[in-house]
Amino acid sequence: MTETATSELDDSFHVFDTTLRDGAQREGINLTVADKLTIARHLDDFGVGFIEGGWPGANPRDTEFFARAQQEIDFRHAQLVAFGATRRAGTTAADDPQVRALLESGAPVVTLVAKSHDRHVELALRTTLDENLAMVRDTVSFLREQGRRVFVDCEHFFDGYRANPEYAKAVVRTASEAGADVVILCDTNGGMLPAQVQAVVATVLADTGARLGIHAQDDTGCAVANTLAAVDAGATHVQCTANGYGERVGNANLFPVVAALELKYGKKVLPDGRLREMTRVSHAIAEVVNLTPSTHQPYVGVSAFAHKAGLHASAIKVDPDLYQHIDPEQVGNTMRMLVSDMAGRASIELKGRELGIDLGGDRELVGRVVERVKDRELNGYTYEAADASFELLLRAEVQGGKPPRYFEVESWRAIVEDRPDGTHANEATVKLWAKGERIVATAEGNGPVNALDRALRVALEKIYPQLAKLDLVDYKVRILEGVHGTQSTTRVLISTSDGSGEWSTVGVAENVIAASWQALEDAYTYGLLRAGVEPAE
């Protein structure tokens, strides 16, 4: 139950998550109640102090969420927050149905959105400035009398402050005096810059004495910076969303904000050990909302601590801190070495160490690998996106030019038949040797590459049953520059999974089918190597 949530943190600083409300307004996100419950569990596990679950009474889904959350989730760290608006003009909070719905949600905390821009009061609410203040005062006081903790979001605050600073501050003062624990200054249009935010927050804090929070949209690309600028000015409550989800271009991203507060500011805003869960939680939430995690997201992206340049690798070999602002393990991420034509000896040695292959300080071997990588990348291969193919190349060089072999291909062919009725038939035949046995297999597919994949499976699965777990999960084709038209060189990247991990392989040829076959061969070879199968002699 929400009421039993406990935290080892004091109340001096709040991390407030609004993924389930504001984040859900992102284009392409459509959360079910089950999705919202799952995300709430992840956020509570991460250790945020408050989870804004939605607007009960505004739609059946949010109403159901609050009912189920209190029955199905034992919150350990977070308190559940219901979002709503101040009462309507010309009535009382006690008689307003949507205010009553906030109480009926059972949430111990309520966030009220209030107008703080004078033009919005007059044009959107169609009421007077004085009545708007009365709406704020009455609603906050009523909810406090009912035992609820109240936060007030001052919508369009910064734009309103620019237009009429005295009225904007009057809304803040009224909310605070009525009993709001925190008054949040919202950059609803996302147009502010850090220096502006810092100056306004500092002035409002000095003039009102209210406890202030910040809610920043990312329309200038400054939401995280604006949030931290507000903290610098004295805000002690930050509102964010997981992975920066939100309307238009999004909100302040929860993860870089929290990491900055913990690691750069030295503020304890999460329970012990929770920061190391950050990368996992970020990716888990991305899976729930069905959006691919951003590879270049600060702190939690798979490329956040990836190093490509040879100069960087040389320095990292001496001391990883020379090219990393934190230890990636602090946020549950890992350092990665990328191998490319920019690679030097240090890159290869570090990558070998990462893959568990001891190069033994063999300068001749390392030099050979460097030259092989550069030569192959000159011909179109890319190893920074195909770790599995690189590992096979590296193992081949370590073993005197002999790659791990589980089968020898005699020949393969793929046929595409154009039928009179406009349909197509795709058939592939593979001839190979495995464990001393010659195997010929034929299969059909929904395309020539799919047919080859199936034929290879038919040929090998009886001998290597481990291949039954393999699943081709992604397939990318790129036409490389240099030659135009149908004579262009083609690069194919294939991602394969065995259910517990994923790897990528690369193939390059003037023929897209031939390039695909190379990547498939590597994918199956690596899958067997990963499964612990001993290569054939």
Stockholm file with secondary structure:
# STOCKHOLM 1.0

chainA/1-537         MTETATSELDDSFHVFDTTLRDGAQREGINLTVADKLTIARHLDDFGVGFIEGGWPGANPRDTEFFARAQQEIDFRHAQLVAFGATRRAGTTAADDPQVRALLESGAPVVTLVAKSHDRHVELALRTTLDENLAMVRDTVSFLREQGRRVFVDCEHFFDGYRANPEYAKAVVRTASEAGADVVILCDTNGGMLPAQVQAVVATVLADTGARLGIHAQDDTGCAVANTLAAVDAGATHVQCTANGYGERVGNANLFPVVAALELKYGKKVLPDGRLREMTRVSHAIAEVVNLTPSTHQPYVGVSAFAHKAGLHASAIKVDPDLYQHIDPEQVGNTMRMLVSDMAGRASIELKGRELGIDLGGDRELVGRVVERVKDRELNGYTYEAADASFELLLRAEVQGGKPPRYFEVESWRAIVEDRPDGTHANEATVKLWAKGERIVATAEGNGPVNALDRALRVALEKIYPQLAKLDLVDYKVRILEGVHGTQSTTRVLISTSDGSGEWSTVGVAENVIAASWQALEDAYTYGLLRAGVEPAE
#=GR chainA/1-537 SS CGGGCCCSSCSSSEEEECTTTTGGGSTTCCCCHHHHHHHHHHHHHHTCSEEEEECBTTBHHHHHHHHHHHHHCCCSSCEEEEEEECCCTTSCGGGCHHHHHHHHTCCSEEEEEEECSHHHIIIIICSCHHHHHHHHHHHHHHHHHTTCEEEEEEETHHHHHHHCHHHHHHHHHHHHHHTCSEEEEEETTCCCCHHHHHHHHHHHHHHHCCCEEEEEBCTTSCHHHHHHHHHHTTCCEEEEBGGGCCSTTCBCBHHHHHHIIIIISCCCCSCTTCGGGHHHHHHHHHHHHTCCCCTTCTTTSTTTTEECCHHHHHHHHHCGGGGCSSCGGGGTCCCEECCSTTCCHHHHHHHHHHTTCCCTTCHHHHHHHHHHHHHHHHTTCCSTTCHHHHHHHHHHHHTTTCCCCSCEEEEEEEEEEECTTSCEEEEEEEEEEETTEEEEEEEEESSHHHHHHHHHHHHHTTTCGGGGGCEEEEEEEEECTTSCGGGCCEEEEEEEECSSCEEEEEEEESSHHHHHHHHHHHHHHHHHHHTTCCCCC
#=GC SS_cons         CGGGCCCSSCSSSEEEECTTTTGGGSTTCCCCHHHHHHHHHHHHHHTCSEEEEECBTTBHHHHHHHHHHHHHCCCSSCEEEEEEECCCTTSCGGGCHHHHHHHHTCCSEEEEEEECSHHHIIIIICSCHHHHHHHHHHHHHHHHHTTCEEEEEEETHHHHHHHCHHHHHHHHHHHHHHTCSEEEEEETTCCCCHHHHHHHHHHHHHHHCCCEEEEEBCTTSCHHHHHHHHHHTTCCEEEEBGGGCCSTTCBCBHHHHHHIIIIISCCCCSCTTCGGGHHHHHHHHHHHHTCCCCTTCTTTSTTTTEECCHHHHHHHHHCGGGGCSSCGGGGTCCCEECCSTTCCHHHHHHHHHHTTCCCTTCHHHHHHHHHHHHHHHHTTCCSTTCHHHHHHHHHHHHTTTCCCCSCEEEEEEEEEEECTTSCEEEEEEEEEEETTEEEEEEEEESSHHHHHHHHHHHHHTTTCGGGGGCEEEEEEEEECTTSCGGGCCEEEEEEEECSSCEEEEEEEESSHHHHHHHHHHHHHHHHHHHTTCCCCC
//
